[in-house]
Structures are given as C-alpha cells and as structure tokens.
Amino acid sequence: MALTGLKAPGFWTRLGRHELTLLVGMAVSAGLILAFALLAGEVIEGETAAFDRAVLLALRVAGDPETPLGPPWLRNAARDVTALGSVTVLSLITAVALGFLLLQGKRGASLLVLLSVGGGMAISGLLKNQIGRERPDLVPHGDIVFTASFPSGHSLLSAVVFLTLGAMLARFVERKRQKAYVLVVAMTVTLLVGCSRVYLGVHWPTDVLAGWCVGAGWAALCWLIALWLQRRGAVEPEDEAGTVPDRT
C-alpha cells in the first residue's frame, strides 16, 4: 500500500542524503571540539613546548633565529597572506557576502552567516582571555600583535569565514567539480593563513592547530543548524538538485 505524500522517489533520496549529512557533520564538529579540548589541556600543562619550539626554529636559518627561511619576497608574501585572516579583511569579506545574499533575497542565509562570523569572533576573544598564553619569544615578530596567543585568532576566524562562505557558495552551483573547487579553495586559504602566522613568528604551531579546530568545528556546527532550519522551512529550502533556488 502506497504511503500518502511519500510516492515521489526523490523524497527518500533527499531524506537519506540529509540524515547522512547531519550525522557526518555532527561527528566532524564533535571531533574537532574534542581535539581542541585535548590540545588546550596539553598546552596549559606545558606538554607541547618542545614541539612548538622545534617547529618555530625549523622555519629559521640555522644559528640565526632572527632570519626566516626563504628569500625576502617570501616574508612579504606571508604578510600579504596573513592579512587575509585579519578582522578588518574578514569583516569586509563578510559584509560583501551579506550584501550579495540580501540582493538575492536570502535573508535567512544572510542572518546565519552573520551569526556564524559574529559567534566566531566572540569565541576567539573569550578563549584568548581565558587561557592567556604569551606570544612566542624565540624569534622576532613579523607582524604587529595585540592579543594573547592561544588560539590563533587569524586561524580561527579565517576557518569560520572562508569555510562558512565556501559551503554556502557551493550550494549555488550544481556540478560536483564546481562544489569541490569552491570548498578546496576555502580550505586552502584557511591553511595558508594559519601557516603564515607560524612563519612570521607571531604564533606557536599549537595556537594555529587550535584555531583551526575551533573555527572548523564552529563552522560545521553552524552549517548543521542551517540544514536543520532548512528542513523545518525556516530558511531558504534546497531544490531537488541540492542547490538553493534563485528567487530573483
């Protein structure tokens, strides 16, 4: 006997896809948060000091910790890349994305982006103040710093902004190659920003690892909330192809 309202084969396909996505997303988010908690405990106890020092010094000329490895232009490139994770640049990128979403009539999506980025900034400041780790003192800083070291705010916020916007932008394209390209670019930029912080000597490696864990975990959690709200019809729904329909 056929079930009323469940005749379309697409229903079960969409339900299965969403349930699997939710389960995977929850596992990833929980795993990243757990990884941060374990890493934070090791940092507070001083268990990561040898690792941090070894990595930081490995990026300097042997016997000359004031000189980073590589040609002089690489230092300028690192400063350019690290600026992509600054609050100023990320706020500008977020504002541009919000304007685009509002012009597309996607108010629910724009609100989710705003809450995701705003929440990420709040989490970054809270964790820095609570842990209060000092900045590296082994090498000269290649960038101006104002806050505590753990976790890396640039790494955390770049993960939140680029991964959130990347996941959202991927929903506007249909081909899997295009979706993969958008997500790979978002992850690559996030990784480059974090690596630049260590290269410039303004963060310990574990600061950056922690920032990536928290930022990616928070982005994944916000993404799960977005999917849940979509299923309840509170924000813009997906079409049958898995993309967000254009209402303009």
C-alpha positions in Angstrom: 0.0 0.0 0.0 1.4 3.4 -1.0 2.1 5.9 1.6 0.3 9.2 1.1 2.8 12.1 0.3 5.8 9.7 0.0 5.2 8.4 -3.5 7.9 10.5 -5.1 11.2 8.5 -5.1 13.1 11.8 -4.6 11.7 12.0 -1.1 13.7 9.0 0.2 16.8 10.1 -1.7 16.7 13.6 -0.1 15.9 12.2 3.3 18.8 9.7 3.2 21.2 12.3 2.0 20.2 14.8 4.7 20.3 12.3 7.5 23.8 11.1 6.5 25.0 14.6 6.1 23.7 15.5 9.5 25.4 12.5 11.2 28.7 13.2 9.4 28.5 16.9 10.3 27.8 16.2 13.9 30.7 13.7 14.1 33.1 16.2 12.5 32.1 19.0 14.7 32.3 16.9 17.9 35.7 15.5 16.9 37.1 19.0 16.2 35.9 20.4 19.5 37.3 17.3 21.4 40.6 17.8 19.6 40.7 21.4 20.7 39.9 20.5 24.3 42.7 17.9 24.4 45.2 20.2 22.8 44.3 23.1 25.2 44.9 20.8 28.1 48.3 19.8 26.8 49.2 23.4 26.2 48.2 24.6 29.6 50.3 21.8 31.2 53.3 22.7 29.0 53.5 19.4 27.2 53.7 21.0 23.8 56.6 23.3 24.5 59.2 21.2 22.8 57.1 20.6 19.7 56.3 24.3 19.4 59.9 25.4 19.8 61.2 22.8 17.3 58.7 23.8 14.6 59.3 27.5 15.0 63.1 27.2 14.9 62.9 24.8 11.9 61.4 27.8 9.9 64.5 29.9 10.7 68.0 29.9 9.4 70.2 27.5 11.5 72.0 29.5 14.1 70.2 32.7 13.2 66.7 32.7 14.7 66.1 36.3 13.5 66.1 35.3 9.8 63.2 33.2 8.4 63.9 30.6 5.8 63.5 31.6 2.1 64.1 34.8 0.1 63.0 38.2 1.3 59.9 38.3 -1.0 58.6 35.3 0.8 58.3 37.3 4.0 56.3 40.0 2.2 54.1 37.3 0.7 53.5 35.8 4.1 52.4 39.2 5.4 50.0 39.6 2.5 48.5 36.2 3.1 48.2 36.7 6.9 46.3 39.9 6.2 43.5 37.7 4.7 42.8 36.4 8.3 42.7 39.8 9.9 39.5 41.1 11.5 39.4 44.0 9.0 39.7 41.9 5.9 37.3 39.2 7.1 34.8 41.8 8.2 34.9 43.3 4.7 34.5 40.0 3.0 31.6 39.1 5.3 29.9 42.5 4.6 30.3 41.9 0.8 28.8 38.4 1.1 25.9 39.6 3.2 25.1 42.3 0.6 25.1 39.7 -2.1 22.8 37.3 -0.1 20.4 40.2 0.7 20.3 41.2 -3.0 19.4 37.6 -3.8 16.5 37.7 -1.3 18.1 35.2 1.0 17.6 36.8 4.4 17.7 33.6 6.3 21.1 32.7 4.8 22.5 36.2 5.5 21.4 36.0 9.1 23.1 32.6 9.5 26.3 34.0 8.1 26.2 37.0 10.4 25.6 34.8 13.5 28.3 32.4 12.4 31.0 35.1 11.9 29.9 37.1 15.0 29.9 34.0 17.1 33.3 33.0 15.9 34.7 36.4 16.9 33.1 36.1 20.3 34.5 32.6 20.8 38.0 33.7 19.8 38.1 36.6 22.2 36.7 34.5 25.1 39.2 31.7 24.6 42.2 34.1 24.3 41.2 35.9 27.5 40.6 32.7 29.5 43.8 30.9 28.5 46.1 34.0 28.2 49.1 32.3 26.6 52.1 34.5 25.8 53.2 35.1 22.3 56.4 33.3 21.1 59.6 34.9 22.3 62.1 32.8 20.4 62.1 34.9 17.2 61.3 38.5 16.2 57.6 39.0 15.3 57.0 39.6 11.6 53.6 41.2 12.3 52.1 43.5 14.9 50.1 41.7 17.6 47.8 42.9 20.3 46.1 39.9 21.9 47.0 36.6 23.6 48.4 33.8 21.6 46.1 30.8 22.1 44.2 30.0 20.0 45.3 31.9 16.9 42.5 34.4 16.0 43.6 34.6 12.4 43.4 30.8 12.0 40.1 30.5 13.9 38.3 33.4 12.1 39.6 32.5 8.7 38.3 29.0 9.1 34.9 30.3 10.2 34.5 32.9 7.4 36.1 31.0 4.5 34.6 27.6 5.3 31.1 29.1 6.0 31.1 31.2 2.9 32.6 28.4 0.9 30.0 25.9 2.0 27.3 28.4 1.2 28.7 29.3 -2.2 28.9 25.7 -3.1 25.2 25.5 -2.7 24.7 27.9 -5.6 26.5 25.7 -8.1 25.2 22.4 -9.5 28.3 20.5 -10.7 30.2 18.4 -8.2 33.5 19.7 -9.6 32.5 23.3 -9.0 31.4 22.5 -5.5 34.7 20.7 -4.8 36.7 23.6 -6.3 34.9 26.1 -4.0 35.5 24.1 -0.9 39.1 23.3 -1.7 39.8 27.0 -2.3 38.2 27.8 1.1 40.3 25.2 2.9 43.5 26.2 1.1 43.2 29.8 2.1 42.4 28.9 5.7 45.5 26.7 5.8 47.8 29.3 4.2 46.6 32.0 6.7 47.5 29.7 9.6 50.8 28.7 8.3 51.8 32.3 7.7 51.2 33.0 11.4 53.8 30.5 12.4 56.2 31.5 9.6 56.0 35.1 10.8 56.8 34.0 14.4 53.7 35.5 15.9 52.1 32.2 16.9 53.2 28.8 18.3 52.2 25.9 15.9 49.7 24.6 18.5 48.0 28.1 18.6 47.2 27.6 14.9 46.1 24.0 15.2 43.7 25.0 18.0 42.4 27.9 15.9 41.7 25.5 13.0 39.9 23.1 15.3 37.7 25.6 16.9 37.0 27.6 13.7 36.2 24.5 11.6 34.2 23.0 14.4 32.1 26.1 14.8 31.6 26.5 11.0 30.4 22.8 10.9 28.0 23.4 13.8 26.6 26.5 12.1 26.2 24.5 8.9 24.3 21.8 10.7 22.0 24.4 12.2 21.4 25.8 8.7 20.5 22.3 7.4 18.1 21.7 10.3 16.4 25.1 9.7 16.1 24.4 6.0 14.3 21.1 6.8 11.9 23.0 9.0 11.3 25.6 6.3 12.8 28.4 8.5 15.3 29.4 5.8 15.6 29.1 2.1 15.0 25.4 1.1 17.0 23.4 -1.3 15.6 22.3 -4.7 15.7 18.7 -5.9 19.3 19.1 -7.2 20.6 20.1 -3.8 21.1 23.7 -4.7 19.4 26.8 -3.3 16.9 28.1 -5.8 17.3 31.7 -7.0 14.2 33.7 -6.2 15.1 36.9 -8.1 
